[in-house]
Amino acid sequence: MQAEGSISLQISATKDVLSKQLAEFVIQKAAEAKREKGKFVVALSGGSLPKTLAKDLVTDDCKTRAEFSSWHVYFADERCVPLDHEDSNYGLSKTELFDKVDIPADQIYPIDPSLTPEECAAAYAKSLEAGIGEGIPVFDLLFLGIGPDGHTCSLFPGHPLLQENSKTVAHILDSPKPPPERVTLTYPVLNAAKEVVFVSTGSSKKDAMRSILKDPNSELPAKLVRPSNGSVTWFIDQDAADGLKN
Ligand SMILES: O=C(O)[C@H](O)[C@@H](O)[C@H](O)[C@H](O)COP(=O)(O)O
């Protein structure tokens, strides 16, 4: 049975407009989380997301309102490479965001790339437990991307990981999107989140967007992210939205 939760769609004329709207959305969610519990626990994806998220959020106007000192940042998926490797999602987010705002270093939780992918996934699951709590970790906000094939995190179409429902963090050795060795949050965690933001831009995403938002029978990995007690908000630009026209 597909989990239920609200789905909102925010279509922006351009990627630049999307970044501005996304920044204001995030500022509001960060303020709510800080008021409620004194911290804002998020997970970032890689790809184009960090740049799109940071573009406006690091401006003087936004960063004074974003409560960055209360952010606790994990990774929705990560490549099993050194943290300074060009493929590292941590390294990408450090360049685009962490080096430009005041998130305390001990509130950013990278993987341990010295471990094997399997050990790394198990260690990261323990890191989530230590930082967020026993059982299924509940994130305040997950920042997810989507591939042209409808994958999200490192959950790819037809991959056995789509059926993983006991581990909170799993490893993959055959990612169709290079590099092949990664760790990823699994659906139990994605579907326990309070808020999920998908950022999808560019014409390469239009077919996946049409399938996910128009086809009730779509089984694309990103479509299966439906938090039972949370909201999903799609931030898409016009190019990605072109697939939604009849
Ligand atoms: O580590 C990764 O590769 C990402 O987490 C991945 O899931 C990404 O979000 C999608 O592939 C979309 O990437 P783009 O936004 O660059 O198209």
The ligand as an SDF file (V2000), in Angstrom:
LIG
                    3D

 17 16  0  0  0  0  0  0  0  0999 V2000
   24.6980   11.1060   -5.5590 O   0  0  0  0  0  0  0  0  0  0  0  0
   23.9380   11.2890   -6.5190 C   0  0  0  0  0  0  0  0  0  0  0  0
   24.2320   11.0450   -7.6760 O   0  0  0  0  0  0  0  0  0  0  0  0
   22.6360   11.9590   -6.2590 C   0  0  0  0  0  0  0  0  0  0  0  0
   22.2210   11.9450   -4.9780 O   0  0  0  0  0  0  0  0  0  0  0  0
   21.5910   11.5220   -7.2410 C   0  0  0  0  0  0  0  0  0  0  0  0
   20.5210   10.8000   -6.7030 O   0  0  0  0  0  0  0  0  0  0  0  0
   21.0980   12.7890   -7.8890 C   0  0  0  0  0  0  0  0  0  0  0  0
   20.2510   13.4860   -6.9800 O   0  0  0  0  0  0  0  0  0  0  0  0
   20.3530   12.4810   -9.1680 C   0  0  0  0  0  0  0  0  0  0  0  0
   21.1860   11.6560   -9.9740 O   0  0  0  0  0  0  0  0  0  0  0  0
   20.0320   13.7840   -9.9130 C   0  0  0  0  0  0  0  0  0  0  0  0
   21.2440   14.4030  -10.2680 O   0  0  0  0  0  0  0  0  0  0  0  0
   21.1740   15.7830  -11.0830 P   0  0  0  0  0  0  0  0  0  0  0  0
   20.3590   16.7170  -10.2260 O   0  0  0  0  0  0  0  0  0  0  0  0
   22.6150   16.2250  -11.2030 O   0  0  0  0  0  0  0  0  0  0  0  0
   20.5000   15.4850  -12.3920 O   0  0  0  0  0  0  0  0  0  0  0  0
  1  2  2  0
  2  3  1  0
  2  4  1  0
  4  5  1  0
  4  6  1  0
  6  7  1  0
  6  8  1  0
  8  9  1  0
  8 10  1  0
 10 11  1  0
 10 12  1  0
 12 13  1  0
 13 14  1  0
 14 15  2  0
 14 16  1  0
 14 17  1  0
M  END
$$$$
